[in-house]
Every structure is written in C-alpha cells, then in structure tokens.
Amino acid sequence: MNTINMKNNNWLLFGICLLISACPDNNDNTKNDDGIVITDNIRFPDGASQLYSLSEGDFLSGSYDIYLYEIFDPTDPDASGSYPFVSKIGLNNAAGVSGALVLDSDFTTATRPDSGFAMDDSTELIIGSNWYGQYDGVTHFMAGNGTIYFLFTADNNWVKLEIIKASTSFFIQYSIENDDRTYGDPDTVEVPFYALEHGNPGALGTSSDPTYFSFTNGLLESAPEWHFGFGNLLNFSVELQSLTYVPTALINFDLDISVSVIDGSVFEDIIVVPENIIWWSSPDDIKKLWSCAGDGVVQLDECSDAIMIYDFPTYNSHLMQILDPTRIYLFSINGTIYKVKLEEDSYSSSNDGQLIWFMTEKL
C-alpha cells in the first residue's frame, strides 16, 4: 500500500450529472481572447477540483468517490467455498480520493487521524474487502467488522464511513465533516452493486463494471469521462507534523488514455503527431508526470517529467510552478489526439488561490 507522502514521492493524479451523461460544470472558469482556459481556485479548503473533458471542451461536474463491485475469485481468502465471490470497494484515485482506517472504533466517537492516508494500489485496496466481519448463513448478509474509514473525497470533503453489511447491496453509514472537524448525524444508505447502466438488475457488477457512488451526489449511473484536471493531494508534512493539501495536476488513468510529452516545439506548429514519440498509458507510466516536491529529500533535478513542481524554498508562497511551460502534452483518447499546453501565467496568491492557465486543441 502506498502511503501518500510528498516527501518521498512524485505526484500527479490527472465528473457527469447524477444519473445522466457528463455535463458541463456551472463554475466561473473563463477563456480569454487567446483561447487560454483559466480554472477557478483549486486550493483547499476554499477551492475545488477542476476536471476537464478534452472531447467536450469543458469542465465536468459530479465525479464519484468510491466504486463498489462483486468479483468472482475462489482464491481470495474472503471467498467461501460455496459462494466464491467477494464484495469490494475501491477509491477514485484518479480524482485524488484517498483514505485511512481506524480499527476497533465506535462510529460516533472515531476521530480523523492526521497521518496514514493512502491510495489504492495494484495489489491492495484501502477498503476492498477489509471491512468483512461475520457471514450470516440465514440472511446471507456479510456483516461489517466495525472498521471506520476516513476519506478525502473528489469534492475536497472529509467523510467518515462504515460498511454495515452487504448482500446484493452495500449498506453504509457516513457523515461529512464540518469546518470544525465535528460530524453530524450519519446518513445510512443502501448502495446496490448491480450494473445499473445495463438496465438488468441480474447482471452483477465486476471490477471492470462497478457501481459508482458520490458522497455529495449519491448513486451515479456511470463514471464521468474527464481526461485531465487539477485538484489537491494529501501530504503529511514532516516539518509541520500535520496534513497539508498540495495543488496538483490530475490525469484520469482509469480511462484508455495515452500521454506523450514533446519538448522544443511550438504549440501552433504541431498539426500532426510527430514520429518516434513515446506514449505512456499505464498508471505507473503516467505517474512519471505527477507533480513533484523538491524538499532536500527529493531533488528538483529528479522532477524532470513532472507537470507541476513544489519548490521547497518557495514554501511560504504556497506556489505550485509549471515546471516547463514550453512543453506540449499529447493525449490519445479512443484514437483522437489532443494537444495541451500549460501556461507560465498559472499563479498562486492570497487573494485568488491557485489558478491554472492552459490551452487545448484537437489535431
């Protein structure tokens, strides 16, 4: 499991309206006369994630936080011999969702920790089936084991979550954190993990066909197809001994996306895909583009592939810098190529927060 710690890692993790297809966001994003798109403030706590669809040419709203599914896996230790299926929950890592767990705690009294937050990786999920308790052979429900999860959501909210039980649906209780770190009465909801978009309640969801749930918008029919954007990732500061929120670029590596980096070219001059370029498509490859923090442990010369950097000497300015504003990024999405360029005018200030300027165009 990969603990989120900007001191030791390079970071980048580049929605859809409720129960309909993706829709434009109703925020204050602007486009100037030069065709440059300017985001809203992305900095926590006043800002919010900005998720952009290259095919729609607009920001989308309504991202999900968790996905729920049942998978056939007789080798999983949580699967029974007579019913070799396991009910699991994953996090929307591409949108920056991360979590931590508190064992053996009462939901009402459990408090959010200040460290230990992580994202799912290829071998282990934060929640997964770790919530499993005792199976009831009469009701056919798997009871939860009382583990409490704290999640940082795609909407920059803190959520306290417990999985109560599951059969053909998950029954969960959750509460969104207030500004003073208190929680109100929890909501208890049933979340089916059947594939709703198939219109067939008998079609069980799998890891490639899950149900999507947002703690802000509820059950979603499908996942939003945004391609890149900006948000915040959790960073436990060793210096401050507390959580900090680092503005970062986001790429939706859950989609079939390939990305290439071009140096030494002019944005307007690229009208076809150059020959002999390298395409990155796996999550591990795309992580080469993650934002990078130079802090004396990770040197800035190790950040040569990062889109945005956090230079430790400028810590007090809280400024994420575009590492190389002359770079052009090509996105290959279902056979269509888009070019993207981030502008050096992206800035941070106490009045406006962190805004990002960028240009996009279809080839």
C-alpha positions, 0 to 999 in steps of 0.5 A: 500500500502506498502511503501518500507522502510528498516527501518521498514521492512524485505526484500527479493524479490527472465528473457527469450529472447524477444519473445522466451523461457528463455535463458541463460544470456551472463554475466561473472558469473563463477563456480569454481572447487567446483561447487560454482556459483559466480554472477557478481556485483549486486550493483547499479548503476554499477551492475545488477540483477542476476536471476537464473533458478534452472531447467536450471542451469543458469542465465536468461536474459530479465525479464519484468517490468510491466504486463498489463491485462483486468479483468472482475469485475462489482464491481470495481468502474472503471467498467461501467455498460455496459462494466464491465471490467477494464484495469490494470497494475501491477509491477514485484515485484518479480524482485524488480520493484517498483514505485511512482506517481506524480499527476497533472504533465506535462510529460516533466517537472515531476521530480523523487521524492526521497521518496514514492516508493512502491510495489504492494500489495494484495489489491492495485496496484501502477498503476492498474487502477489509471491512468483512466481519461475520457471514450470516448463513440465514440472511446471507448478509456479510456483516461489517467488522466495525472498521471506520474509514476516513476519506478525502473525497473528489469534492475536497470533503472529509467523510467518515464511513462504515460498511454495515453489511452487504448482500446484493447491496452495500449498506453504509453509514457516513457523515461529512465533516464540518469546518470544525472537524465535528460530524453530524448525524450519519446518513445510512444508505443502501448502495446496490452493486448491480450494473445499473447502466445495463438496465438488468438488475441480474447482471452483477457488477465486476471490477471492470463494471462497478457501481459508482457512488458520490458522497455529495451526489449519491448513486451515479449511473456511470463514471464521468469521462474527464481526461485531465484536471487539477485538484489537491493531494494529501501530504503529511508534512514532516516539518509541520507534523500535520496534513497539508493539501498540495495543488496538483495536476490530475490525469484520469488513468482509469480511462484508455488514455495515452500521454506523450510529452514533446519538448522544443516545439511550438504549440501552433506548429504541431498539426500532426503527431510527430514520429518516434514519440513515446506514449505512456498509458499505464498508471505507473507510466503516467505517474512519471508526470505527477507533480513533484516536491523538491524538499532536500529529500527529493531533488528538483533535478529528479522532477524532470517529467513532472507537470507541476513542481513544489519548490521547497524554498518557495514554501511560504508562497504556497506556489505550485510552478509549471515546471516547463511551460514550453512543453506540449502534452499529447493525449490519445483518447479512443484514437483522437489526439489532443494537444495541451499546453500549460501556461507560465501565467498559472499563479498562486496568491492570497487573494485568488488561490491557485489558478491554472492557465492552459490551452487545448486543441484537437489535431 
